[in-house]
Amino acid sequence: MKTIDEIKELNIDVPDVQNISGYNGIYNRYIKRILDLFFSVFLFVLLLPLFLIISVAIAADSGFPVFYRAQRGGYKNQPFKIYKFRTMVQNADQIGGGTTALNDARITRVGAFLRKTKLDEIANLINIIRGEMSFIGPRPELLRYTNLYSGNEKYIFEVRPGITDFSSDLFINLDEIVGSENADEMYEKYVLKNKNALRVKYAAEVSFSTDVHIFFKTVIDVLKKTSSFLLRKGR
């Protein structure tokens, strides 16, 4: 995990995608979607009881709706509505900014647990089944940012957005990085450019081996973060 001082010094260069066009390979164009569809349907059926438990917990804690849906920039620059389990109060977008701040007051009690364990994101399975997302791919971004993509950043649209990517490990503690004040400003100034560079890197290097590497790295990171959260709660 990075501190804000380390992030301020970070300056990741955007790769030259034209010389490394993984996004245009057979894996990204055909095989990846087949694997996504198979595993997303399998996991959706397997995790359906967990979906119901989380839904009941959210409804009991802060009412309905249990899902958070919002527009994001998608594959081939087509906007889509992302599904996540709601972790904030209703109408949170109208109360604060688009970036979640440290100790954000909008986060509910159940939402705090879901965010720390990343269980809020299993609702992304709905988007994967619909073909809007992939398990591995650039984290979907707000339209106000994707509309500003230029140059090599436009190659981000050549792969489906995903649940996890290269930047997930680096910015796993994003709320701590952006702090409790001016979270949007901190995100735009220090995080967004580096995130986009890593998104372009994924478009350039997408392959089965790349996806496997990111998957296992993410599993390890989430387990570490969840263990740390549960240990703090147990004290």
SULKAGI-V651792 format. One record per residue. N is the residue number from 0. RES is the residue in three letters. D_CENTER is the distance of its C-alpha to the mean C-alpha in Angstrom with 2 decimals. Layout:
n;res;d_center
N;RES;D_CENTER
N;RES;D_CENTER
//
This chain:
n;res;d_center
0;MET;16.08
1;LYS;17.22
2;THR;19.40
3;ILE;19.56
4;ASP;22.75
5;GLU;21.26
6;ILE;18.43
7;LYS;21.24
8;GLU;23.05
9;LEU;20.21
10;ASN;20.79
11;ILE;19.06
12;ASP;21.02
13;VAL;19.66
14;PRO;21.00
15;ASP;23.77
16;VAL;22.13
17;GLN;25.55
18;ASN;26.86
19;ILE;24.04
20;SER;22.98
21;GLY;20.96
22;TYR;19.24
23;ASN;22.76
24;GLY;23.64
25;ILE;24.56
26;TYR;21.64
27;ASN;18.99
28;ARG;21.37
29;TYR;22.61
30;ILE;21.99
31;LYS;18.18
32;ARG;18.31
33;ILE;21.08
34;LEU;19.29
35;ASP;16.14
36;LEU;18.58
37;PHE;20.72
38;PHE;18.28
39;SER;16.24
40;VAL;19.64
41;PHE;20.93
42;LEU;18.14
43;PHE;18.23
44;VAL;21.97
45;LEU;21.82
46;LEU;19.39
47;LEU;21.10
48;PRO;23.06
49;LEU;19.99
50;PHE;18.63
51;LEU;22.05
52;ILE;22.23
53;ILE;18.99
54;SER;20.20
55;VAL;23.60
56;ALA;22.36
57;ILE;20.38
58;ALA;23.41
59;ALA;25.83
60;ASP;24.07
61;SER;23.27
62;GLY;24.39
63;PHE;22.90
64;PRO;20.67
65;VAL;18.51
66;PHE;15.62
67;TYR;13.69
68;ARG;13.60
69;ALA;12.98
70;GLN;13.44
71;ARG;10.98
72;GLY;12.33
73;GLY;12.56
74;TYR;14.61
75;LYS;17.97
76;ASN;17.04
77;GLN;17.28
78;PRO;15.54
79;PHE;14.23
80;LYS;13.43
81;ILE;10.15
82;TYR;11.15
83;LYS;10.09
84;PHE;12.89
85;ARG;14.30
86;THR;14.21
87;MET;16.18
88;VAL;19.65
89;GLN;20.49
90;ASN;20.29
91;ALA;18.10
92;ASP;17.19
93;GLN;20.95
94;ILE;21.52
95;GLY;19.26
96;GLY;16.94
97;GLY;13.43
98;THR;12.30
99;THR;12.57
100;ALA;15.64
101;LEU;17.11
102;ASN;18.94
103;ASP;17.90
104;ALA;20.76
105;ARG;18.84
106;ILE;17.12
107;THR;19.32
108;ARG;20.83
109;VAL;19.09
110;GLY;15.80
111;ALA;16.19
112;PHE;16.57
113;LEU;13.70
114;ARG;11.24
115;LYS;13.07
116;THR;13.13
117;LYS;9.58
118;LEU;11.83
119;ASP;10.47
120;GLU;7.74
121;ILE;10.76
122;ALA;11.64
123;ASN;9.28
124;LEU;12.41
125;ILE;14.25
126;ASN;12.37
127;ILE;12.89
128;ILE;16.50
129;ARG;17.00
130;GLY;16.06
131;GLU;13.38
132;MET;10.52
133;SER;10.87
134;PHE;10.05
135;ILE;9.66
136;GLY;8.86
137;PRO;7.55
138;ARG;4.13
139;PRO;6.20
140;GLU;8.33
141;LEU;11.20
142;LEU;14.41
143;ARG;16.38
144;TYR;14.67
145;THR;14.48
146;ASN;18.09
147;LEU;19.09
148;TYR;18.00
149;SER;21.20
150;GLY;22.76
151;ASN;20.67
152;GLU;17.42
153;LYS;18.40
154;TYR;17.92
155;ILE;14.14
156;PHE;15.25
157;GLU;17.09
158;VAL;14.30
159;ARG;12.13
160;PRO;8.45
161;GLY;6.69
162;ILE;4.84
163;THR;5.62
164;ASP;7.92
165;PHE;10.65
166;SER;9.05
167;SER;7.11
168;ASP;10.75
169;LEU;12.17
170;PHE;10.18
171;ILE;9.65
172;ASN;12.24
173;LEU;11.02
174;ASP;13.19
175;GLU;16.11
176;ILE;15.77
177;VAL;16.00
178;GLY;18.58
179;SER;20.12
180;GLU;21.77
181;ASN;20.77
182;ALA;17.01
183;ASP;16.40
184;GLU;19.15
185;MET;17.96
186;TYR;14.47
187;GLU;16.31
188;LYS;19.01
189;TYR;17.55
190;VAL;13.81
191;LEU;13.14
192;LYS;15.80
193;ASN;14.75
194;LYS;11.11
195;ASN;12.82
196;ALA;15.31
197;LEU;12.98
198;ARG;11.47
199;VAL;15.17
200;LYS;16.00
201;TYR;13.89
202;ALA;15.67
203;ALA;18.87
204;GLU;18.60
205;VAL;16.90
206;SER;19.11
207;PHE;19.47
208;SER;20.12
209;THR;17.11
210;ASP;14.84
211;VAL;16.93
212;HIS;16.73
213;ILE;12.93
214;PHE;12.96
215;PHE;15.71
216;LYS;14.48
217;THR;11.29
218;VAL;13.73
219;ILE;16.05
220;ASP;13.76
221;VAL;12.61
222;LEU;16.32
223;LYS;17.49
224;LYS;15.43
225;THR;16.49
226;SER;20.03
227;SER;20.25
228;PHE;19.23
229;LEU;21.76
230;LEU;24.40
231;ARG;24.23
232;LYS;24.57
233;GLY;27.47
234;ARG;29.50
//
